[in-house]
């Protein structure tokens, strides 16, 4: 599995899966260590009885109680006349609340199973630290788009970031742009290849890159609940262009390939 990371930034993306499993094991061990066996309290021994008892005090016979007169029975109150009883109030019908219009909006896919189809893509490999992850990713996409602009080419689909490995301090990735043509004179660390393929689960994130920690935590919970095993690779498809869109307005599809 992917190594966990201690900081919030390093918990981003793939690392959060291992963090949750490690945290669960740590909590189990802590619970076992804190278990205290109750000790039964020892009962204090009874005090020894005194060997000499004081003589009983002299008692005089109690006087007999004086006979009391039998009290007269209390008079039984007469029942009130029938016309004196107040009639029960009539039950008023409850007012009906006005019908609430259905304002629910269809939710984004969360855990939708699908099959990814491989596409031709230009690929730029890179590495990044968690603290500067988004800047490194956008710089890689700028390099790719700038290269295609000079070649007079345009991507045929959304940008992909494929996380290939992670550790406590950073991660390795591939920035990919789908491309139908083959460019000439590829730049440094660039290559032509295929985008990922195979069975995967689709999740949707809306908002800034830093807030994706919450999305990945929810993905982890989903995999645990469904008892699904993911590959050590995760894919982000940028539906909105991260080079032109405000970070808090990003829409990113997250694909989790399954084993």
Secondary structure, DSSP 8 states (H G I E B T S, - for coil): -----SSTGGGSTTHHHHHHHHHHHHHHHHHHHT----------------SS-----------------------------GGGS------------------------EEEEEEE---EEEEEEEEEEGGGHHHHHHHHHHHHHHHHHHHT---SS-EEEEEEEE-SSEEEEEEEEE-SS--SS--TTEEEEE---EEEEEEEEES-STTHHHHHHHHHHHHHHHT--EEEEEEEEESS-TTTS-GGG-EEEEEEEE-
